[in-house]
Amino acid sequence: MTPPNRREKGLVRPYVVTDGRAHPTRNTFDLVTLVVAARDRPLGGLSPEKRRLMQLCMPGALSVAEVSGHLQLPVSVTKVLLGDLVDSGHIITRAPIPKAQLPDAQILQEVLDGLRARL
């Protein structure tokens, strides 16, 4: 078995991409947090990974999990990059839509009884 080519895409160590950090600065993200790129911010001075992230989020909102998958980076690395971009104003995040509360079982039973009475 031959060793993998070290120059293949994706073989950069995660700590290199995040400048040695394992956690985002002050921003925390769920896997389903929606991410949108701010269009008025310049991309100059950003690392290649952050620039790719910005270009990926320009067309519309993506979840943190989707961004991580498209970039082929671990979620933890993606969260650190997103934290930096939120701090610099390049990225806007929105909390996911909360789950709808289920109606009370008694109300559903009353609706069902009412429908049965009409039929």
JOHUJO-V275315 format. One record per pair of residues at least 4 apart in sequence whose C-alpha atoms are under 6 Angstrom apart, sorted by the first residue. I is the first residue (numbers start at 1). J is the second residue. Records with the same first field share a line. If there is no record, write none. Layout:
I->J, J
//
This chain:
15->19, 20
23->80
24->80, 83
25->83
27->83
29->33
31->64, 65
32->63, 64, 96
33->63, 64, 95, 96
34->61, 62, 63, 93, 94
35->61, 62, 63, 92, 93
36->57, 61, 91, 92
37->54, 57, 58, 91
38->90, 91
41->90
46->50, 51
68->72, 73, 75, 78
85->90, 91
86->90, 91
//
